[in-house]
Amino acid sequence: MRKIWIWISFLGITDNDNSADRREVILANRVNFILLVLSVVLFFIAESNKRESSSYEIIDNYRLLVQAFVCLLSMYFSYMSWHKTTRFLLITVPLLVLVFLPAVLFNVVNEDNYLYFPNVLIALSIFGQLLFNLPKERIKYLIFVLFYLILIVFLETILWHCTERQYDITRIIKQYFTFIKTTQVSIYVFLTSSVYYLKTLNSSFEVELAKKNITLDQQKEEIQAAFENLKNTQNQLVQTAKMASLGVFTSGVAHEINNPLNFIQGGSEILSKSCKELLKTIELDEDQKKVYSQIELSQDMIFEGTSRASEIVKRIMEASSRGVSVPEYADVNRLLDNALLILKSKVPEGVKISTDFKLQQEAFVNKTRLQQAFISILDNAFYAAGKYELRNKYVKISSELKKAQDDEIVIVSIFNSGNPIPEENLSRVFDPFFTTKEPGEGAGLGLAMAYGIIHEHEGSIEVSNEPKGVKFTINLPIKKQI
């Protein structure tokens, strides 16, 4: 029985209905079912107690079956989600079928009608009041209440005009009319006031509950946002720690490599000087001169190689400096060269690199931080250019100076020949943890970090799709001290 009750209560409810609509539909379905059961039960009771088979008795009893049929029809409408039609039938049809149609159309008024019709009206008014949504339908509700109040006051008068038969009870009603009407109206007003109070109280509770739910949803969103920020911060700290450890390791390795390079370079210089001193004391024949020229060529090659290796080590040590970096005037072109040197091993096969450095002036920047930004942007450019099977794979880097009002702006452009960025992703490129790379290829922090570093310098960075690729444009104030 409980399952049937639940099934009937939720007839016609969909996932799109809000909580208020659900409550109205559930209430209408339950009222409909109660009317159906009452109509059927009262019909069988009336049939079992039937005293005669007059037309009055037949019409008076079978109107209950009509009401039961209307209830079944309303349940079908509710099942089809025609809830407005269902509510209209519940508010209007019981009054017509149970009270007015038998009396007005068929002049069927029995003596018992004078006793229970007022109670039926009061009961039907309560059913109808339950179906109104307060305070949204307050005007309709008041009109409904006033209409039933008028019906209760003039019910007997209507019944008297619908039949010529006179009953003993009509004489009693006329004798005590004022007392009877006062009692009926008092009961009606009391029940109506109680329903109105309870519905108003329920509406206030619903409003308060809605406010609490909104507050809870906001708190939930804030907690989720705080949790996401905490996760992002944790990941950034882990990434920063990894980078710091890598910097310490790189600096140590570079320092250890630099020492033997100094030994080789110093030994080469000593060997060169010794050979020149020895040459002053002896005469060399033609074969010995050829051997000596090869020795000199070898010394030059050793010196050039160690010089280049020392320069590479020096740049690596600059890039992985463990000291606190402070803003100073620096050569932006050199920072770009250092970034290219560090990323040299990560350049995909077939990707060509071209540079066009027109900038001739130093800028006041944090060298270590800005170089990290360049590394992140160039790493992204190399990945984009080498990812797809293109005929021409290249990355082009340029720098220039541009005057802007009272200041001078350094403009660094990094162009790659990769595929354009989808329009919906352009605004998210610099978001933390946003990446289009395969899992394990990137955490989505590089460009976000570069964005933060550029803004630390009170500069700006933009990304745009070009006809043949993607371009990152960096603007930095040349004299702005950060």
FENCOR-V405023 format. One record per backbone hydrogen bond with DSSP energy under -1.0 kcal/mol. NH is the residue of the N-H (numbers start at 1). CO is the residue of the C=O. Records with the same first field share a line. If there is no record, write none. Layout:
NH=CO / CO
//
This chain:
5=1
6=2
7=3
8=4
9=5
10=6
11=8
13=10
17=14
22=18
23=19
24=20
25=21
26=22
27=23
28=24
29=25
30=26
31=27
32=28
33=29
34=30
35=31
36=32
37=33
38=34
39=35
40=36
41=37
42=38
43=39
44=40
45=41
46=42
47=43
48=44
49=45
58=54
59=55
60=56
61=57
62=58
63=59
64=61
66=62
67=63
68=64
69=65
70=66
71=67
72=68
73=69
74=70
75=71
76=72
77=73
78=74
79=75
80=76
81=78
82=77
83=81
86=82
87=83
88=84
89=85
90=86
91=87
92=88
93=89
96=92
97=93
98=94
99=95
100=95
101=96
104=100
105=101
106=101
108=102
109=107
115=112
116=112
117=113
120=116
121=117
122=118
123=119
124=120
125=121
126=122
127=123
128=124
129=125
130=126
131=128
132=129
137=133
138=135
141=137
142=138
143=139
144=140
145=141
146=142
147=143
148=144
149=145
150=146
151=147
152=148
153=149
154=150
158=154
159=155
160=156
161=157
172=168
173=169
174=170
175=171
176=172
180=176
181=177
182=178
183=179
184=180
185=181
186=182
187=183
188=184
189=185
190=186
191=187
192=188
193=189
194=190
195=191
196=192
197=193
198=194
199=195
200=196
201=197
202=198
203=199
204=200
205=201
206=202
207=203
208=204
209=205
210=206
211=207
212=208
213=209
214=210
215=211
216=212
217=213
218=214
219=215
220=216
221=217
222=218
223=219
224=220
225=221
226=222
227=223
228=224
229=225
230=226
231=227
232=228
233=229
234=230
235=231
236=232
237=233
238=234
239=235
240=236
241=237
242=238
243=239
244=240
245=241
246=242
247=243
248=244
249=245
250=246
251=247
252=248
253=249
254=250
255=251
256=252
257=253
258=254
259=255
261=257
262=258
263=259
264=260
265=261
266=262
267=263
268=264
269=265
270=266
271=267
272=268
273=269
274=270
275=271
276=272
277=273
278=274
279=275
289=285
290=286
291=287
292=288
293=289
294=290
295=291
296=292
297=293
298=294
299=295
300=296
301=297
302=298
303=299
304=300
305=301
306=302
307=303
308=304
309=305
310=306
311=307
312=308
313=309
314=310
315=311
316=312
317=313
318=314
319=315
320=316
321=318
328=365
330=363
335=331
336=332
337=333
338=334
339=335
340=336
341=337
342=338
343=339
346=343
351=348
352=393
354=395
356=397
358=399
363=330
364=478
365=328 / 363
370=366
371=367
372=368
373=369
374=370
375=371
376=372
377=373
378=374
379=375
380=376
381=377
382=378
383=379
384=380
385=381
386=382
387=383
390=388
395=352
396=415
397=354
398=413
399=356
400=411
402=409
404=407
407=404
409=402
410=476
411=400
412=474
413=398
414=472
415=396
416=470
417=394
425=422
428=425
431=428
433=444
434=431
441=438
449=445
450=446
451=447
452=448
453=449
454=450
455=451
456=452
457=453
458=455
459=454
460=475
462=473
464=471
466=469
469=466
470=416
471=464
472=414
473=462
474=412
475=460
476=410
478=408
//
